[in-house]
């Protein structure tokens, strides 16, 4: 048992020492300041700015204006805009535009950032003009000296991730907590790691990559935040670590802000898959892999509480005083990190609520609870936005006729039918056509011996193809209450009924096939 406690104490003590070193080192940000001050005096790189947009017309227009206002030589950079299945009229921004190179991806659905960027890189891979790529999301805005700072920064680092600035005053409480955490993580953790020469995670929303690196790897991986983490590890593996540079600032409007963080399970899988590659002299890569299992605040608190409790019952390398002293260093380091993060009192308050938010997030994503919450939200959203139509119907059970209701529900192009009897309900699965949902309900009732007395379940009914998706119209060949002169039958709708209702025979595919074979023979 002592061995287990020794391992746990060594783990938290080493992480506390690492956290303390980051806190002290981040007090001196001179390299970044020097880089910023001398950016306008550096030799200029040939830059290709790649902007990805999916229905971001308003923010895209602002970003293009920002890029046109750069203090960078116009012959030293080109702008490529990827319009991924945009349906908001983004193409109209470039009808008479010669400065921007537009790649309009349409008639193939939304392909995503990764595929769109990969398509562009394949097209211009042989272009000798481009020395550096700058990848930006269309919801960002940049300062007039942005490209000048990029040009200066790539003189030292080949892959650079920038800072995302968010105005939290316009956000809700939960989003303010997440935004405060992101600011703390960028201003302290990422910045301090870069000062030590450690790797940062790539952010495809604002990312700078030298052309030589892309040619060496042969691709990018911008599918989501998890694959970006894997891509960052690959960069570290080939000794081209991603460096965080706070001078590369982009501003995001609160309405477009999305909090992104790699999944714990994905990080653990990456760590497991990379363990076999740790026998290398590339210490940056080794530390980057180990960082995948660095503890969060709750893990640290629980481990220290566990160790403090263990000192009263077990003997291991540290006594109660030693554990408390180590914990005190961690608390002091955290206080110092808040100074480094340059956060306001309000932002610190929101940051302190992050542990509570993380617990709620874990509970919220526990599978049974997640299912219940999603179901409640789905029902609430459906009640507000779905189109519904209620019809009274009769269901025959033996010799009894029961008064029931059918609720036809259409939402976002999908259909389903809800059967209601007193306080009992049954809802079909979602279908493209209402007639298919109704057929599912009919089959379900047939299995229990119930007969739904509506036209679509009657032997006199024949469905009509009228060009509509739901196929709710049909024809009745019954002569009740009087013969019809129309040779195609009397027009009706699937949920209508009458006294001449005659139950249709259940579909029997095998019997139909045998009958068809006999007729042919």
N, C-alpha and C positions, 0 to 999 in steps of 0.2 A: 504493500500500500504506500509505503514511503517513496518508492520509485515513481509512482503515479503523481504524487504531490510534488516531487522534485521536478518532474517534467513540466507540470502545469506552471510551477513557479518560474522556472527558467523561461518558459514561453512568454508569460506576462511581463517578466522583468526585462527580457530582451526587447519586447515591443515598447515598453515604457521608455527604455533607453533610446530606441529609434525615434519615438515621438518627441522626446526631449531634444534630441539632436536636430530634428526638423524645426522645432520651435525656436531654437537659438539661431540656427543657420538662416532662417527666413527674415531675421531682423536686418540682414545686409543684402539689399537687392540692387547693389551697384551695377552688376553686369547688365541687367535689364534697363536700368536708367541710362547707362552709357550708350547702349544699343539704340535707345529711343532718341537721345540727343543728337547722335551722329548719323541718323538714318538718311538725312538729305544729302550727305556728302559721299555716300558710297557709290560705286559703279552700279549702273542700273542693269537689272536682269531682264531678259525677254520673258514675259509672263503671259500665260493663258488663264484667264478667269473663267471658270466653268460654273454657271448658275443653274441649279435645278429648280424647276417650278411645276407644281401641280395645282392649278386653280388658285394662284396667288397674284392675281392681276394687280391689285392695288399696291401691295408691298413690292412686287416686282418692278413696277413703274418707278417707285421711290429708289430702289436699289440701282436701277439703270442710271437714274439721274446722279446718284452718288458716284458711280463709276465714271460717268462722263465729266465729273467735276474734280477728278484726281489731279494732284500736282505732279503727276508722273508723265514722262514724255509719251505722247500718243503713239509714236512709232515703236514703242517698247512693250506694248501690251495689246492683247486682243481679248474680246469678250465673246464667249459662246453661251447661248441660252438654250437649255433643254426644256421644251414644253411637252410635258408628259400627259397626253390625252386631256388637255385643258379644254373645259367647256364653258369657261367664264369670259371668253373673248380676249384672252391674253394675246392671241395672234394679231389683233388689231393694233397693238402697241408698236408693231414693227413693220407696218405696211409700207412706210417710206423711210425705212431705217437702213443705212449703209454701214454704220459703225458696228452694229451687233450682228454676229453670225448666229442665226436661229436654226435649230433642229427641231422641227415639229413632229412629234411622235403621235400619230393618230391612226384610227381604224384598226387598232390591235389591243385596245384596252389600256389600262394603266400598267406599265411595265415595271415601275418602281425606279428609285434612284440608282441602285446598283447596276441594273441592266442598261438604263439610259446613259450613265457615265461610261460604262464599258463599251457601248456602241460608239460613243464619241471618240474615246481613246483609240479604238480600232481604226477609225477613219483618219485620225491625224497622227498616228504613231510614227509615220515617216517624215513628219514635218520638222525640219531642222531649226525652225525659228524658236520653238518653245524650249526654254531652259527650266522653267518652273511652272507648276500647276497650282492654282488657287481655287479650291472648291468652296462654294458658298450656297447656302439655301436661300430661296427667293424671299423668305420672310425676314431677312436681316437688313440692316443698314450699316454703312461704314463711314468713317471720317475721310476727309479729302486727302490725307497723307497715308492712307491705309496701304497702298501698293508700295510707297516709298519705304515704309517700315518692313513690309514683306521682303523687299529687295535686300535690305540691310540684314534682316534676320537669317536669310538663307546662306549668307556668307559663312555662318558658323554652323548651322544645323540644316540637315537635308529634309527633315520631316518636322513640321511644327503645327501644334494645335493652339488655337487662340482662345481668348476669353469671351464669354457671352454675358452681356450686361442686361439685366432685367429690372424694370421699375416695379417694385413690389406693391406700391401703394394702391394700384388698381386691381390687385388680385384678391381672391377670397382667402380666408384664414388658412385653409389647408395648403393652397398654392403658395401662400407667403412663407409657410414653414418649409416647404420644399425648395423655394427660391433662396431662402436664407441659408439652407444647408448647401445648396449648390454654390453660392457665393463664398461660403466658408471653405468648401472643398477646393474651389479654384484659387482663391486668394492666399490660402495657407498650404493645403496639402500638395496640390499640383505645383505651385510656385516653389515650395521648399524642396520637393523632389527634383525639380529641374536644376536648382542651385547645386544639388549634390551630384548631378549628372545621371539621375535615375530616369526611367521611362515614364511617360504619361500615356493615357489612353487617347487614341485618335478620335476626333469628333468631326464627322463628315459635314457638319453644318458650317464649320470654318476650319479648313485644313489646307496646309501648304506642303507640297511634295515636289522634290526635284525630279526632273524627267528621268535621270539616270536610275533613280530608285524604282520608279514604275517599270522601266524597262528590265530591271534586274528581277523584280517579282513577277512581272507580266500581267498583273491585274490589280483591281481594287476590290474591296469587299465592304459595301455600304448598305447591306440589306437591312440591318437594324443595329441597335446598340450592342447586342451580344457579338455579332460578327465583326463589329468595329474593334471590340476588345481582342478577338482572335487575330485580327489584322495587325493590331498593335504589337502583340506577342511575336508575330512573324517578322515585323520590322526590327524588333529587338534581337531576334534570332540571327538576322543577317547583318547585325552591327549597324543598323540605321534606326536607332531608337527615336520614338516620337517625343519631341520636347515641347513643354508648355511655355508659351511666351505671352504674358499678360498685356504686352504692347499691341498685340493683334486683337483689337477689340471689335466686336460686332454687337449691335444693339437689336434686341428682339422686343416687339410690342407684347405686352402682357396677354393680349387675346390670342397670340400665336405661340405662346410659351408652352412647351411640353417637357415635363420632367422625365429624364431617361436615366436608367440605372441598370446595369447588367444583372440578370437573374443569378441568385445564389447557386442554384443547381447547375447552371451553365458554367459558372466560375469553377465549381468543384470538378465538373467534368473536364474542363480545360486543364486544371491542375493535375488531375489523374493522367491525362494523355501526355502532358509535358514532363512528367517525372522521369521518364526514361531518357530525356535529353539534358538533364541537369549536370551530367558529367562533362562540363565544358569550362574553358577559361573565360568565357563571356559572362562576367559577373553581373552585368546589367540585365542580361536575359535571365540569369538565375534569380536575381532579386525580383524581377518582374513576375516570374512564375510564383515565387513564394508570396508575393503581395496579394495573390488571388485568395489566400486563406487568412489574411490579416483580420483580426477580430473587430467587430463593431463595438459601439459603446455598451450595449446591453451584455454582450458576451464578456467584455472586460469586467463590468460590474459584478456579474454572476461568478466569474472565476475568482475575483478578489474576495467576494463574500464567502465563497467555498473555502478558499485558503485560510481566511481569518477564522472560520469555524473549525477547520482542521487543526489549527495550531493548539487548540485546547485538548485534543484527543490523540494527536499523532505527532511524531517527531520526524522532521525532515530538515533540509538545509537552511530554512529560514524560520525564525520564531515570530511571535506576534509583532514585536517591534520592527523586525525586518520587513514583514509584509505591509504594515502600516506606513513605514517609511517609503517603500516603493510606490504604494498607492498615493502618498502625498506628492511624490515627484510627478506622477501622472496628472494629478489635479493641478499642480503648479504649471505643468507644461501646457495643459489645456487653457489655463488663464492667459499664458503668454501667447498661445496661438490665436486667441481672440484679438490681441493687439496687432498681430501680424496680418490678420484677415481684414483689418480696417473696416469693421462693422459698427453700425450705430447701436445705441442701447436697445432700440426697438427690434432691430434685426437679431441681436443677441438673444432677446426674449423669445423670438420665434424659433431661433436655433435650439434653445433649451427645450422647446416642445417637440423637437424632432424624435427623441426616443419614444415619447408617448405615441406619436404618429406611426412610428415603425412597428410598435406592438399592435396598434389597431390595424395596420396594413397586413401584418401576419395573420391576425385573427380573421380579418375580412377575406383573405385569400385561402383560408382553410377550406378544402373542397366542399363539405356539406354546407357551410355557411355561405361560401361563394355561390353555390347553386341556388340557395334560397334567396339571397339578395338579388342575384341576376333575374330570378323569376319574378320577384316583386317589381324591380325596375322595368322589366319587359312588359309586365301587365299594366303598370302605370303609364308607360310610354304608349302602349297600344290603346289604352282608354282615351288618351289625349289626341292621338294622331290617326288611328285606324278608322276606315269607313265601315260602318256596320248597317245591316238590314235585318230586321226581326220579322219572322213569319210564323203564324200559328198553324200547326199541322196536327194530324191524327195518326196515332200509331196503334195498330191492331195487335193484341196479344191474346191468342186463342179466340174467345168470343167477345172479349172486352176491347172497347175503343178508348184510348187514353189521349187526353188533350196535352200536347207538348208544344215546344217552340224550336225553331231552327234560327240560328243567328249566323248570317253570312258575313264573314270578316275579310276585308281586303286591306293589305298594308304593304306599301313599298313594292307593288307589283306581284305580291304573293297572296295566296288565298287559303282559307280554311273555313270549316263549318263547325259550329258548336251546337250540340244537341242538349236541350234543357227540359228536364221533367221535374217539376216541383223544385226542390233544392239540390237536385243532382245534375251534374254537367259532364258531358264528354266532348272533348275537342279533338278534331282530326289533326293529323300532321299537316305541314305547310305544302301547298302544291302551286304549280304555275297556273293551273286552270281551276275555276270553281267547280266545274263538272267533275273533275277528278277527286276533289275533296268530298263532294257529295257521294260519289261512287264508293269511296272508302267508308263513309258513314253507313251507307246502305249495306255493304258487305258485313260490317260490324254488327248491325242490327239483325241481319239474316242469320248470323252465327248463333244468336240467342233466340231465334224463332220469332222476332218482331218484324212486322210489316209496316213500312213507312208509306202512308197513303198520299203520295204526291205524284205528279205526272211522270217524273223521270223514273219512277219505280213501277209504272203501269205498262201492261203489255200493249196498249194502244199507242204508246208514245214512241216517236222517232225523232232523234236529235237532228237538228239542221245546222249545216255549216254556213254561218252567215258572215264570216270574216272576223268575228269577235274572238278574243282569246278565251273567254270563259265559257262560251257555247251554252248560254242559258236558255236559248230559244229552241222550240221544237214544234212538231206537228202531231195532232191527235187524229187517228182514223176511226174513232168511235162515232156512231150515228146518234149518240145521245147529246142533247135532247131532240135533235132533228138532223136528218142527213145534210152533209155539206156539199156544196157544188164544186169546191176546190178539189181537184184530183190529188193534190199533195196532202190533203187533210186540213183540219182546223188548227190555226196557229195558237200556240200556248207557251207558257214559261214553266221551267222545270219544277217550281214549287207550288204550282196550281194543283187543284184536285176537283173531283166531281163525283156524283153518285154512281157513275158507270165505271169506277176504278176497278181494274182487274190486275191482281199482282202479276208482275212479269216473272218468268221462270228464271231461276238463278243461272248465271253463266256457267256452262259446262264445256270447257274447251275440248276435252277428249271426245265427248259425244258429238260436238260439231264437226270435228275432224273425221270421225267415223262416218257420219252422215254424208259429208262432202265426198269421201272416198267411194261410198256406195253409189252416189248419184253419178260420179264419173264413170264407174264400171258398168 
